[in-house]
Amino acid sequence: MLQALDEAAVGRWCRTAVAALSEARGRLDAMNVFPVPDGDTGTNLLLTAQAALAALERDGVRTTEPAWSVLSRGAVLGARGNSGTILAQLMRGLADQLAGQPPADGPALAAALLRAADIAYTAVADPEEGTFLTVARGGAEAATACVAEGRTALADVVTAAADGARAALEGTPEQLAALREAGVVDAGGAGLCAVLDALVTTVTGVEPARPPLAASREAGHAHAHRADSRHVPHQPPPGPGSEVQYLLADADEESVARLHTRLAALGDSLVVVGVDTPTGREWNVHVHVSDIGAAIEAGIEAGRPYRISVEPLAPVLPPEPEAGTRALVAVVSSDGLAELFAGAGVRVVTCGPDGVTEDDVLDEIVASAAHEVAVLPNDAGLIPVASRAAARARELDREVGVVPTRALVQGLAACAVADPGRRFGDDVIAMAEAAAATRWAEVTVAEQEALTSAGRCQPGDALGSAEGDVLLIGHDLAEVARDLLDRLLSAGGEMATLVVGEDEELGEAVCRHLSSRHPTIEVVRYDGGPAGIPLQVGVE
């Protein structure tokens, strides 16, 4: 049982909150009807919490800054959507009160929660009752009431805050017509309850036992929060629009105030949150507007907007899966490989500069409109990403199997044996067996000095690796490629698949070597491989 929240406890709370939001994301997305029913509240809260945790794990060990400061900066700069931005503001409010102070005991945390809730209201241009804000204030007021009653232990305070937030959440349908008509509680507030329950778990070591969230408030079981006359309800106008969000740097307080006024006139759901960074103060700006250009131009006039994102607000329903249909989805690392797989009737997800996310994979699974989908990650590091996307797709009534292809050539081997006439489960097993029977290797160029299992390499050296383990180091790509193939084929093989990058001459040299040294081997060559990998090889 913790008596105070020290630096380590703050980190544990964040990790526990991320886990809780990850588990609740699907349910939170499903109950998202306000301010627009775009089904992303749970996702945005999770992404915001993950950004906070990433900042703490990345920067926390390299700075003397308090964990609260690092956490809040990560949350603000990584906040997504309306709910995520408000969560970030709450984190910043807590940091303002607790960073640089002794570990927070019960009274200190209660005071910080109340101050954070007040600050969150000021960040929202037109605060609504029955929303995230109401739940935040309900939890904060319950915590301060607990202290006023003489129960000042940290465990008592955090439990009171979580219980008070839950009570306020149950009252949200009476405060917002949109929630009442849909028969749900506020999704953002429900997410905050998960975060506060994670705090209880961190402090007490025991996860709170909660009944399932009621779809609507039953008579006699409501805990409606008192409306505050300072916060005038504002219903956003109906109709399509866009969510515009960006980070703003190189702006002063006066410019941000003008920006706030201008954006408030352009749209609604406006939230502006500022945070101090090592290079100066920055703001996360979020607004729902019809005129996207005007919202971005307003940011340019105020400072330097960057990381600009624009998302349509009109809900886009995923296509229903068609019974009896099947699709393959492959993750690839270049446009050339995308064309290769697409030519074989496979849907593709191409890695961008920042890689591939589970949302990217999920979107392609859903877009296929197939009831049965096999996913080929083609990279060992992407297998967990594909597995998480598959789990989410199953919640949308898709039957999804992940074939654990660890390299592109294994994905090609899996595609070669795919048979839509087989039972889906059997087909996935057959593809997995074909992939596992394909030994894979790569020829790459060392980018820096390193110690490998084949010895020390220098920048520019040619590296030959098999199954991810470096076997050869040399100065000539073609020579290393020939030696690597000889080693692979010494264990037997009937077919060699080559995926050649930008160096076409390397491909020609390897094909000539196979023809003369291993004439019985069937060779299949594909061009268009990723620029960073001159040659990929698969042996079946």
N, C-alpha and C positions, 0 to 999 in steps of 0.2 A: 504494500500500500504506500503510494507516494505521498509525501507531505508537501512537496512543492515541485513545480515543473522546472527542471534544470535543462541545460542544453541537450543532453542525451534524450530526455523525455520528449522534448519538442520534436526531435527527429522520429522517435518511435510513434508519436501521435500521427505525424504526417504519413508514415508508411502504413499505419493501420487504417487511416482514412482513405488512402489510395486503394487498399485492398477492399474496403467496404464499398466504395463507389464503383469499383470494377465489378463487384458482385451484383450491385443494384442497378447498374447502368441500363440494362434492358427494360426493367420495370419503370424506371424514371423517364426514359424516352417515351414509353408507351402512354404514360399519364400526362405528358406535356401538351397542354391546350392553351396556356396563357404565357406571354402576350400573343403568341401565334402558335398554332398547332403544328410545329415543324419537326417534332419528335427528336430533338437533339439535346434536351436539358441534361440528361444523365451523361451523355458523351462529353458535353462541354464542361461539366463539373469535374469529370474524371481527368480530362486533358489539362485543366487548370491545376488540379491537385498534383498531377504527375509533373507538370512544369515546376511547381514549387519544390517537390521532392528532388527532381533532377538538379535544381540549383543548389540545394542543400548538400547533395552527395558530390556535386562537382566542385563547388566553391567553398563549402563549409570547412574542408580540411586544409584549404590554402589561404585562409584569412582569419584574422582575429575578430572579425565582425560577429556580433551575436547571431545565434541561429535564427531568432525571430526576424532579424533584418534580411538575412539571406533568403529565408523562406518567403517572406512577403514580396521581396523584389522578384523572385522567380514566379510567384503567382501572378503578380500584376503584369509582367512582361509576357507571360505565357497564357494569360486569361483568354478564354474562348466563349463567345456568346454572351447573352444578357446575364444568365445565371452565373457563369464562370467569372464574369467581371465583378459582379456583386460579391461573390465569394472572395475574390482577390482583395476587394476593398475591406472586407471584414478582417482578412489576414493582415492587411496594412494597418488597420486600426488597432489590432492587438499588438503589432510590432511597435507602433508609436508609444504605447503605454508600457510595454514590458521589456523592450530591447535595452540592454545596458543596465538593467536593474537586477537585484538579487532574484534567485529563482522564485517564480510566482507561487505564493500560497493562496489559500481560498479567497480571502478578501481582495487581494491584488488582482486575481483572475476575474472575480465578479465585477470589479470596477472596470477592468479592461474590456470585458464583454459588453458592458453597457455603453462604454464610450465608442467601441467599435460599431455597435448597432446604430448609434446616433450618427456617426460619420458616414455609414453606408447610406442612410436616408439622404444625406446631403449630396452624395455622389449621383443620385438618381434624379433626373430632371423633374419627373412627375411621379412621385412615390405612390404606390397602390397598397391598400390594406387587403389582406388575404393572399399575400405573396411571400416570397423569400424574406423580405424585410420584416413582415409581421412575425414570422417564425423566429428570426434572429432577435428581435426585441423581446418576444415572449420568453426565450431562453435566458436572455440577459437579465430581465426583470425578475425572473424566478431565482436566478443566482444571487442577485443583490438582496432579495427578500430573505433568502436562506441565511445570509450573513447577518441581516438585521435581526433575525430571530435568535441569533447567538450560535448558530451552527456554522462554524468557520473552517472546519477541516476541509482540505482540498477535495476529498472524496465526496463529502456532502454537497459541496458547491457544484462540482461538475455533474453530479447526478441530478441536482435540482435544475441545472441549466438544460440538460438533455430532456428531462421530464417536462419542463416548462415549454421547450420548443415543440415537443410532441403534442402537448395540449393545444398550443396555438395552431399547429398544423391541422389538427382535427376540426378546428373552427373555420378554416379557410373557405370551404364551400359556401358558408353563409355570407361571406364577405365579398365574394366574386361570383357574378352570375355565370360566367363561362365555366367555372369549376362546378357549380351547382348543376348546370344543365348537362355537363359531361359525366357527373357522378364521380368525380375524383377530387383528391386534395391537390394542393399546389406542388408541382414536381420539384421546383427549386427548393422549396421549404423541406420537402421530404429528403432531398439530398443533404441539406444542412443537418437534419436530424441524424442522418447516417454519420456525418462528420463528428457531431457531438457525442454520439454513442461510441465512436472510436476513441474519443477523449476519455470517456468513462472507462473503457476497456484498458487504456493505457495507464490510468491512475490506479484503478482498483484491481486490475488483473482479471476481471470478470466481465464478459460481454453481457450487456443488458438483455433481458428476455423481453421481447416485444411481440405483441400480436400483429398479424398482418395488417397493413394499412387498410382502413375502411374505405370502400369506394365512395361512400358519401357519409355525411355526419348523421348519426341516428339521434332521435330526440332523447334528451336526458343525458347524453354522453358528450355534449359539446363543451369546449372550453374556449368560447369566443374571446378574442383579445379586444380590449377596449380600443375603439377608434380614437385616433389622435387628430384633433382639429387642425393641427399644423400641416397634416399631409392630406391634401385634397385629392380625391380619386380622379383618375383620368383614364378613360377608355380609349385605346388606340383605334383609329378609324379602320373600317373593314377594307378589304381589297388587297391585291397583290402588292408586293414591294420587295425590297432587298435589305439584308443585314450588311451594313458596312462597318468594318472594324480595322483599326490600324494603330500602330504605336507612333507617338509624336515626340520628336526630340527638337532641341534648339528653339524652344519656345519659353517665354516668360509667363508669369501668372496672369498678367494683363491680357496677353494674347490668348491664353487658354480661356479666360473669362469671356472674351469676345466670341471665340469658337463655340463655347457652350451656348451662348445666346443664339448664335446663327443656326446651329444644328437643332436646337429646340424648336426653332421656327420651321425647319425643313421636315422634321419627322418626330418620332416618338421612341420610347424605350432607350432614351439617351442615358448613358452612364459614362462618366469620365473619371478615371482614377489615376492619381499621380504617385510616383515613387522615386526616391533618390537612387541614383546609380553611380558607379565610379566616374563616369564622364559627365554627370550632371543630372538634373531632374528630367524624367520622361513620363509620358502619360499614355494610358491605354484608353482609346476612344471607341465607343460602341454606339451605334444608332441604327434605327430602322427608318428607311427613307424610300421615296419613289424616285428622286433625282440623285442617282449615284454620283454623277460628275460633280454636282454642287457640293455634296458632302466631302468629297476628296479635295476639291478646290479650297474649301474652307480650311481644311487641314494644312494645305500648302501655304495659305496666307498666314496661318498661325505659327508655323515652324517647318519641320522636316518630317512629313509622314513616311513611314516605311512599314514593311511587312503588312501590306494592305490586302485585305480579303473581302470578297463580295459574295454573298450567298443569297439565292432566291428564298423568299419567305413563303411563297405559295407552296403548300405541302405537295410533294411529289410522291405518289403512292407507288411502291415497287410493283412490278408486274407479277401477277400470280403465276406460280409454277404450273406448267402444263404436264398433266399426268402422262407417264410413259416416255418423256423426253429426257435426253442425257446430254451433257456437255463436258468438255475438258477445259480447264483454266490453267494456263502456265505462266509463271513469273519469268521474265527474261530481262537481260541486262543491256540490250541494244536494239535499235530499230531494225537492223538486219535480221536479228534472231526473231524479232516480232513477226516480220514478214515470213520467215521460215515456218514458224508454228502456225500462223494464220493461214498459210497456204495449205496446211494439212487439216484445216477446219477446227483448229484449236483457238479458243479465246485467250487473249494475252493481257498481262499487266506488265508494263515496261517500267523498270526502275528509273526514277528521276534522280536528280543530284542528291536528294536527301534519302534515297532508298525507297522502300515500299512499306506501307503501313497495313495493318489488318483491315482498315476501312477501304483501302484500295482494292484489296483482294475480295472483301465482302461485296463491294459495289459491282465487281465483275461477275461474281457468282449470281447475284440477284438479277443483273442485267441480262444474263443468259436466258432467263425465264424457264430454265430447265428444272425438272423435279429432282433429277439425279446429277450431281456434279462431282467430278474428280479433280482435285487440285494438285498441281505439280510445282512445288516451290523452287526446285532446281538450285538450291543453296542450303547448306546445313543450317546457316544462321536464320533462314526464313521459315524453317519448318514450324517453330513455335508460333510465328506470326500467322501462317496459314491455318494452323490448328485452332487458334483463337477465332479467326474469321469463320472457319467452318462451324464452330460451336454456335456462333451468333446466327449463322445462316440456318442452322437446324431449328432455331426458335422461330424462323419464318417459313417453316414447313418445307424446307429443302432437305433432301438426303445427300449428305456431303461426305466424301472420303478424301483424306489427304494421303497421297502417295509420297513416301519420304525420299524424294529424289534429292541427293546432296550435290549434284552437278548437272549442268545442262545436258551432257551426253546421256546421263541416266534418264532425264526427262524425254529425250528423243527415243530411247529404247522402250520406255513405258508407252509412249504414243504408238509405237510400231505394233504393239500387241493388243491395243485397246480394241474391244469388240462389243458394240452396242447390243449384239444379240445375246450376250451372256447376262446372267443375273448380275445386278450392280455390284453386290459384295464380292462375287467371284471375279468380276472384271478388275476391281481395285486390287485384289490379291494378286492376280496375274500381272498387272502392271508393276506392283511392288516387287514381285519376284524377278521380273525382267530387269528392273532398275538395279536390284541387289546383285544380279549376275553380271552387271557391267562394271568392269574395273575402269576407273577414270584417272586421268592425269592431266597436267597442265605444264606449259612452258611459259614462264613469265620473266620479267626483268626486275632485278632487285632495285628498290628505291633508296635504300640506306644500308649502311653496314649492319650486319646482324650475325649472330651465331645460330646456325641451323644444324640439323641432324647430320648434314653432309659436310659440315665445317663452316668456317667464317666466310661470308660473302661480302662483296664491296658493291657500292652503287654502280649500276650498269651491268653487273654480272647476269648471265643467263642462268635461270634456275629451272630444273626439271623436278617436278613433284608428282607423287602418286598418292591418291586418297588423302591429300592435304599434307603429306610428309615430304620434305625436300630430300631428294635422292642424289641429285647431280648439280654441280656448279661448274660453269664454263664461261668462255668469252664469246662463243659463237652460237647463236640461237639454233641454226640448222644442225650443228654437231650435237648439241645437247638434245634436240628433238629426236634425232636418229638413235642416239644411245638410249634415250628414255623408251622409245618404242621397242627396241630390241629387248630391253629388260621386261617390259610388259608382256611381249609375245613369247618370251622364254617359258612362261607358265602355261602356254597354250592359248588358243583363241581362233575363232572362225571369221570374225568381221571386225574391222577397225573403222570407227567413225571419227572423222576429223572436222573440227570447227575452227576455221582459219580467220584470224583477225585482219588487220590492215595490210600485213606483209604477205602479199600473194606469192612472192617468190619462195617464202618459207613453206607455204603449202605445196608448191611445185616440187621443192627439194625433198620433202617428206614423202610425197607420192612416188617419186622416182626411187627413193630408197626402199619403200615397201614393195614396189614392183620387182626390184632386182633381188632383194634380200629375203623377202617373204612372199613369193609369187602365189602361194595358195590362199592367201588372206584376201577376203573380199573387202574392198575399200570404198567407203562412202564419204565424200567430201562436201562440206557446206562452207560457203563464204559468209561474211557479214558478222563475224564474231565481235565481241566487245573490244574496244581499243586497248584496254589495259591488259588483255590476255592474248598474246600472239597466237597461241595454239592450245586447243583443248582436244583431248583424245579419249575415246571410249573403246574398250575391247570387250567383245562378247564371245 
